[in-house]
Amino acid sequence: MNRPGIRTAIPKHRYRLGEFTITVLGDIESSDGVEYRYIMAVVRGQEPQPGLYLTAEQPPGAADRPLDMRLIMQDGAEVIGQDAGWQQLDAFIQDGIGIVRRVLNLSDETPWQLM
């Protein structure tokens, strides 16, 4: 799995969605050369590592463009959208949780904020 390279990050929020825990990271210093604004890491149950990530990242060499949202899973990674609104934490969380619910087929589950 092509995980985001994270040297340091500060957890901003944590949610419970069914059997999954979602941690939203900000203030990220990366080790892979990507300028991450936020990273959403999704862990199933007691597994040691996230199985899914959503990132809001600055496109390379394009500081004036909207942020890319990248979905990273076991079988690969893909940019799934662009939006300037993802500069705001609340917008990233709202859209990101919606995507996680669709990808993991959790439309019946309500996210509960833990932190």
C-alpha atoms as an extended CHARMM CRD file, in Angstrom:
* protein
*
       115  EXT
         1         1  MET       CA              0.0000000000        0.0000000000        0.0000000000  PROA      1               0.0000000000
         2         2  ASN       CA              1.2830000000        3.4410000000       -0.9150000000  PROA      2               0.0000000000
         3         3  ARG       CA              0.8050000000        5.1910000000        2.4590000000  PROA      3               0.0000000000
         4         4  PRO       CA              1.3200000000        8.9310000000        2.9490000000  PROA      4               0.0000000000
         5         5  GLY       CA              4.7960000000        9.7030000000        4.2520000000  PROA      5               0.0000000000
         6         6  ILE       CA              4.2080000000       11.3510000000        7.6210000000  PROA      6               0.0000000000
         7         7  ARG       CA              7.1180000000       12.6250000000        9.7180000000  PROA      7               0.0000000000
         8         8  THR       CA              4.9690000000       14.5810000000       12.1390000000  PROA      8               0.0000000000
         9         9  ALA       CA              1.2760000000       15.4690000000       12.3280000000  PROA      9               0.0000000000
        10        10  ILE       CA             -1.2090000000       16.7140000000       14.8780000000  PROA      10              0.0000000000
        11        11  PRO       CA             -4.5020000000       14.8240000000       15.3680000000  PROA      11              0.0000000000
        12        12  LYS       CA             -7.3340000000       17.3250000000       14.8970000000  PROA      12              0.0000000000
        13        13  HSD       CA            -10.4130000000       15.1060000000       15.2980000000  PROA      13              0.0000000000
        14        14  ARG       CA            -11.3160000000       11.4540000000       15.7780000000  PROA      14              0.0000000000
        15        15  TYR       CA            -14.5880000000        9.7330000000       14.8580000000  PROA      15              0.0000000000
        16        16  ARG       CA            -16.1680000000        6.3190000000       15.2490000000  PROA      16              0.0000000000
        17        17  LEU       CA            -18.0560000000        5.0530000000       12.1910000000  PROA      17              0.0000000000
        18        18  GLY       CA            -19.4020000000        1.5450000000       12.7690000000  PROA      18              0.0000000000
        19        19  GLU       CA            -16.3900000000       -0.6670000000       13.4590000000  PROA      19              0.0000000000
        20        20  PHE       CA            -13.9990000000        1.9300000000       12.0200000000  PROA      20              0.0000000000
        21        21  THR       CA            -12.0420000000        4.7210000000       13.6950000000  PROA      21              0.0000000000
        22        22  ILE       CA            -11.2970000000        7.8020000000       11.6060000000  PROA      22              0.0000000000
        23        23  THR       CA             -8.4600000000       10.1070000000       12.6340000000  PROA      23              0.0000000000
        24        24  VAL       CA             -8.0330000000       13.4700000000       10.9170000000  PROA      24              0.0000000000
        25        25  LEU       CA             -4.4860000000       14.8350000000       10.9270000000  PROA      25              0.0000000000
        26        26  GLY       CA             -3.2970000000       18.3850000000       10.2670000000  PROA      26              0.0000000000
        27        27  ASP       CA             -0.0780000000       20.4020000000       10.5290000000  PROA      27              0.0000000000
        28        28  ILE       CA              1.6540000000       17.6410000000        8.5900000000  PROA      28              0.0000000000
        29        29  GLU       CA              5.3460000000       17.4210000000        7.8490000000  PROA      29              0.0000000000
        30        30  SER       CA              5.7320000000       14.8380000000        5.0950000000  PROA      30              0.0000000000
        31        31  SER       CA              8.6410000000       12.5900000000        4.2350000000  PROA      31              0.0000000000
        32        32  ASP       CA              7.5120000000       11.8960000000        0.6740000000  PROA      32              0.0000000000
        33        33  GLY       CA              7.6220000000       15.3980000000       -0.8440000000  PROA      33              0.0000000000
        34        34  VAL       CA              3.8290000000       15.8110000000       -0.9260000000  PROA      34              0.0000000000
        35        35  GLU       CA              2.3530000000       18.9500000000        0.6400000000  PROA      35              0.0000000000
        36        36  TYR       CA             -0.5440000000       17.5310000000        2.6840000000  PROA      36              0.0000000000
        37        37  ARG       CA             -3.1120000000       19.9170000000        4.1380000000  PROA      37              0.0000000000
        38        38  TYR       CA             -5.0530000000       17.1420000000        5.9050000000  PROA      38              0.0000000000
        39        39  ILE       CA             -4.9700000000       13.3570000000        6.0790000000  PROA      39              0.0000000000
        40        40  MET       CA             -7.9110000000       11.1680000000        7.0920000000  PROA      40              0.0000000000
        41        41  ALA       CA             -6.7390000000        7.7280000000        8.2510000000  PROA      41              0.0000000000
        42        42  VAL       CA             -9.3290000000        4.9520000000        8.6020000000  PROA      42              0.0000000000
        43        43  VAL       CA             -8.6100000000        1.9360000000       10.8400000000  PROA      43              0.0000000000
        44        44  ARG       CA            -10.8540000000       -1.1250000000       11.1120000000  PROA      44              0.0000000000
        45        45  GLY       CA            -11.3780000000       -2.4890000000       14.6200000000  PROA      45              0.0000000000
        46        46  GLN       CA             -8.0910000000       -3.2630000000       16.3340000000  PROA      46              0.0000000000
        47        47  GLU       CA             -5.9580000000       -3.4700000000       13.1860000000  PROA      47              0.0000000000
        48        48  PRO       CA             -2.5320000000       -1.8790000000       13.6990000000  PROA      48              0.0000000000
        49        49  GLN       CA             -2.4730000000        0.2200000000       10.5030000000  PROA      49              0.0000000000
        50        50  PRO       CA             -5.0410000000        2.2200000000        8.5360000000  PROA      50              0.0000000000
        51        51  GLY       CA             -6.4780000000        0.3880000000        5.5470000000  PROA      51              0.0000000000
        52        52  LEU       CA             -7.7100000000        3.5470000000        3.8360000000  PROA      52              0.0000000000
        53        53  TYR       CA             -6.5260000000        7.1360000000        3.6310000000  PROA      53              0.0000000000
        54        54  LEU       CA             -8.0270000000       10.2890000000        2.1850000000  PROA      54              0.0000000000
        55        55  THR       CA             -5.6670000000       13.2000000000        1.6950000000  PROA      55              0.0000000000
        56        56  ALA       CA             -6.1460000000       16.8570000000        0.8580000000  PROA      56              0.0000000000
        57        57  GLU       CA             -2.9320000000       17.8520000000       -0.8760000000  PROA      57              0.0000000000
        58        58  GLN       CA             -1.4970000000       20.6790000000       -2.9130000000  PROA      58              0.0000000000
        59        59  PRO       CA             -0.9440000000       19.6400000000       -6.5370000000  PROA      59              0.0000000000
        60        60  PRO       CA              2.7980000000       19.6410000000       -7.3670000000  PROA      60              0.0000000000
        61        61  GLY       CA              4.0280000000       23.0160000000       -8.5940000000  PROA      61              0.0000000000
        62        62  ALA       CA              0.5630000000       24.5920000000       -8.4010000000  PROA      62              0.0000000000
        63        63  ALA       CA              0.1920000000       26.5890000000       -5.1910000000  PROA      63              0.0000000000
        64        64  ASP       CA             -2.6930000000       28.5880000000       -6.6740000000  PROA      64              0.0000000000
        65        65  ARG       CA             -4.8290000000       25.5570000000       -7.6380000000  PROA      65              0.0000000000
        66        66  PRO       CA             -7.5360000000       23.8860000000       -5.5270000000  PROA      66              0.0000000000
        67        67  LEU       CA             -6.4590000000       20.9850000000       -3.3400000000  PROA      67              0.0000000000
        68        68  ASP       CA             -6.5680000000       17.4340000000       -4.6910000000  PROA      68              0.0000000000
        69        69  MET       CA             -8.3620000000       14.7690000000       -2.6970000000  PROA      69              0.0000000000
        70        70  ARG       CA             -6.5960000000       11.4280000000       -3.0610000000  PROA      70              0.0000000000
        71        71  LEU       CA             -8.1060000000        8.0950000000       -2.0420000000  PROA      71              0.0000000000
        72        72  ILE       CA             -5.4360000000        5.5770000000       -1.0060000000  PROA      72              0.0000000000
        73        73  MET       CA             -6.4100000000        1.9370000000       -0.5210000000  PROA      73              0.0000000000
        74        74  GLN       CA             -4.6940000000       -1.4620000000       -0.6050000000  PROA      74              0.0000000000
        75        75  ASP       CA             -5.0520000000       -1.7380000000       -4.3690000000  PROA      75              0.0000000000
        76        76  GLY       CA             -3.8150000000        1.7440000000       -5.3090000000  PROA      76              0.0000000000
        77        77  ALA       CA             -4.3450000000        5.4680000000       -5.1090000000  PROA      77              0.0000000000
        78        78  GLU       CA             -6.3130000000        7.9170000000       -7.2160000000  PROA      78              0.0000000000
        79        79  VAL       CA             -7.1430000000       11.6160000000       -7.1750000000  PROA      79              0.0000000000
        80        80  ILE       CA            -10.9390000000       11.6900000000       -6.8740000000  PROA      80              0.0000000000
        81        81  GLY       CA            -11.5890000000       15.4160000000       -6.8860000000  PROA      81              0.0000000000
        82        82  GLN       CA            -10.3910000000       18.9950000000       -6.5150000000  PROA      82              0.0000000000
        83        83  ASP       CA            -11.8580000000       21.7010000000       -4.3240000000  PROA      83              0.0000000000
        84        84  ALA       CA            -10.5360000000       24.9510000000       -2.8640000000  PROA      84              0.0000000000
        85        85  GLY       CA            -12.9610000000       24.4600000000        0.0440000000  PROA      85              0.0000000000
        86        86  TRP       CA            -10.8230000000       21.6110000000        1.4340000000  PROA      86              0.0000000000
        87        87  GLN       CA             -8.4770000000       24.2680000000        2.8160000000  PROA      87              0.0000000000
        88        88  GLN       CA            -11.0730000000       24.3990000000        5.6190000000  PROA      88              0.0000000000
        89        89  LEU       CA            -10.9540000000       21.4850000000        8.0600000000  PROA      89              0.0000000000
        90        90  ASP       CA            -14.7410000000       21.2010000000        8.4560000000  PROA      90              0.0000000000
        91        91  ALA       CA            -15.3010000000       20.9710000000        4.6800000000  PROA      91              0.0000000000
        92        92  PHE       CA            -12.6160000000       18.2960000000        4.3230000000  PROA      92              0.0000000000
        93        93  ILE       CA            -14.1030000000       16.2730000000        7.2010000000  PROA      93              0.0000000000
        94        94  GLN       CA            -17.6650000000       16.5160000000        5.9010000000  PROA      94              0.0000000000
        95        95  ASP       CA            -16.7550000000       15.4710000000        2.3560000000  PROA      95              0.0000000000
        96        96  GLY       CA            -14.2050000000       12.9060000000        3.5330000000  PROA      96              0.0000000000
        97        97  ILE       CA            -16.5920000000       11.1030000000        5.8770000000  PROA      97              0.0000000000
        98        98  GLY       CA            -19.1720000000       11.0160000000        3.0880000000  PROA      98              0.0000000000
        99        99  ILE       CA            -16.6360000000        9.3650000000        0.7870000000  PROA      99              0.0000000000
       100       100  VAL       CA            -15.5710000000        6.8720000000        3.4760000000  PROA      100             0.0000000000
       101       101  ARG       CA            -19.2230000000        5.9520000000        4.0730000000  PROA      101             0.0000000000
       102       102  ARG       CA            -19.7280000000        5.2610000000        0.3390000000  PROA      102             0.0000000000
       103       103  VAL       CA            -16.4530000000        3.3970000000       -0.2000000000  PROA      103             0.0000000000
       104       104  LEU       CA            -16.9450000000        1.1610000000        2.8490000000  PROA      104             0.0000000000
       105       105  ASN       CA            -20.6950000000        0.7900000000        2.3030000000  PROA      105             0.0000000000
       106       106  LEU       CA            -21.5410000000        2.3230000000        5.6840000000  PROA      106             0.0000000000
       107       107  SER       CA            -24.5100000000        4.4560000000        4.6710000000  PROA      107             0.0000000000
       108       108  ASP       CA            -26.5010000000        3.1460000000        7.6860000000  PROA      108             0.0000000000
       109       109  GLU       CA            -23.8120000000        4.2540000000       10.1580000000  PROA      109             0.0000000000
       110       110  THR       CA            -23.6770000000        7.6520000000       11.8600000000  PROA      110             0.0000000000
       111       111  PRO       CA            -20.2440000000        9.1470000000       12.5980000000  PROA      111             0.0000000000
       112       112  TRP       CA            -19.6580000000        9.9040000000       16.2940000000  PROA      112             0.0000000000
       113       113  GLN       CA            -17.0330000000       12.4570000000       17.1950000000  PROA      113             0.0000000000
       114       114  LEU       CA            -14.6230000000       11.1150000000       19.8220000000  PROA      114             0.0000000000
       115       115  MET       CA            -12.1420000000       13.9890000000       19.8460000000  PROA      115             0.0000000000
